[in-house]
Amino acid sequence: MAHNQERRRGKRSYILMGVALIALLAGGGIVINQFANQSLKPLVFLEEPVHLKMDQSYDHFEGWGTSLAWWANDLGGWKDQAKVNEVMDLVFDPEKGLGLNIVRYNIGGEENPEMKALRPGGDVPGFQPEPGEWDWNADAGQRAVLQGSMERGVNIAEAFSNSPPYWMTISGSVTGAVDGSNNLREDQYDAFADYLTEVVKHYRDEWGITFRTLNPLNEPSSDWWKKGNMQEGSHFTNEKQAEIIKKVAASLKSKGLDGTVISAADDNSIDETVFNFSLYDQDTLDVIQQINTHSYNGSKMEELRTLAEQQGKKLWMSEYGTGGSEPHGHEDMTSVQELAERIMFDLKIMQPSAWVYWQAVEDEGANNNWGFIHANFNGEEQYEMTKQYYGMAQFTKYIRPGATIIPTDDGRTLVAYDADKQRLVLVIRNELSAGTKAFELSGFEYGKSTSAQVYQTSPERDMEKLEDIPLYANGVEVPTADNSVTTVVMEGVTLQVN
């Protein structure tokens, strides 16, 4: 329950106290400091500026993340440790790279040795290759990346499963049932729950890593998990989802794993998540502490946000990825714009506590190269960065865990304010021709600052630092290039309320 209390904590941050006061202006007695920024001249808005929707802001954002499936399985086994460290820095180090602070560790099922269909990196080793036999030396590659990520600042880890071990399944394969239906044998629900929680226990006791959440499911409502596909997957009907969720929760409790709670259900669609939670019985709802959803599809973001709030549960956007990313230097910005649009849409409407990308690193030989970094999983140990990497950096470098997310009245902008760092950040996506975007910021005081830093990703630029732009007493005017994502960073900023 500690996580629910954290998400719903009554003591709001300084910024949100200020937000509430601003919202009460019309009620009388409260006046914004009209002399703030008096050393700066006001900006004359030639067109209607972007306004911050302060009354819709929220302060429970805890960071950015990535799944470790399946790239960590491969990268962690590279012999060239210098290159491993380079990639790890690019993904997790807040100074040298993206600064992702959340990881989702994949508890592998391990495929039937007679099956050879899994994609590169996808045959994640399991810790129980057959009934009664445990192999704690398994999955050394993914474990090395998990440990290395924590050395670089990762502070939240979740464990999840794509499939039970092959010998627990009906089809004899971790790739799914023959017809895409339930694939966990009826007599193996207790065994599967024990398997997952024993891995969580071993990580805590032997390697000092406590998974904050454990999710036994991955896109369970989907019917495309059929025997012979290229990755682990397992369908569960709503009734069977509830059964395994309750058994895993009971197993965690019986083993004294109080530091780990249940998350669910990681459906592919936001609408599927809403639907499944409408069907779960109360006992199932009671043991789920965190709602996980993927945002590949679906439109019921407000419904899901309301559902999480009403049930007092943390909400994560636990997986999204966009294909079509091209190697570094390519002028195609399509996937960058898709990524930026999704982030803005999710954070402004669904308002999750975390936003987690699928694979930060992708096999360069895959048909759909979704990663921020492309690496060779079959041959020479090499990698290259993509445009998507810089598109993600436009958000993660300066919108850090603990920041207050502030929606705006413009669909192509997002604002975040960090009261501790006294940093105000604006992100603007522009798929159109070059222009300017003005922001009305009269409620903020810039201290001694007279200018803001500007970073931009476009066909010609990779999060390149541009010339600083001037600050005005009542806002800022930002130049935007053709087909670009622009981030404006203002330091030493406070919200002024008298």
Buried (B, 14 or more C-beta within 10 A) or exposed (E): EEBBEEBEEEEBBBBBBBBBBBEEEEEEEBEBBEEBBEEBEEBEBEEEBBEBBBEBBBBBBBBBBBBBBBBBBBBBBBEEEEBBEBBBBBBBBBEEBBBBBBBBBBBBBBBBEEBEBBBBBBBBBBBBBEEEEBEBEBBEBBBBBBBBBBEBBBEBBBBBBBBBBBBBBBBBBBBBBEEBBBBBBEEBBEBBBBBBBBBBBBBBEEEEBBBBBBBBBBBBBBEEBBBEBEBBBBBBBBEBBBBBBBBBBBBBEEBEBEEBBBBBBBBBBBBBBBBBBEEBEEEBBEBBBBBBBBBBEBEBBEBBBEBBEEBEBBBBBBBBBBBBBBEEEEEBBBBBBBBBBBBBBBBBBBBBBBBBBBBBBBBBBBEEBBBBBBBBBEEEBEBEBBBBBBBBBBBBBBBBBBBBBBBBEBEBBBBBBBBEBBBBBBBBBBBEEEEEBBBBBBBBBBEEBEBBBBBBBBBEBBBEEBEBBEBBBBBBBBBBBBBBBBBBBBBEBBBBBE
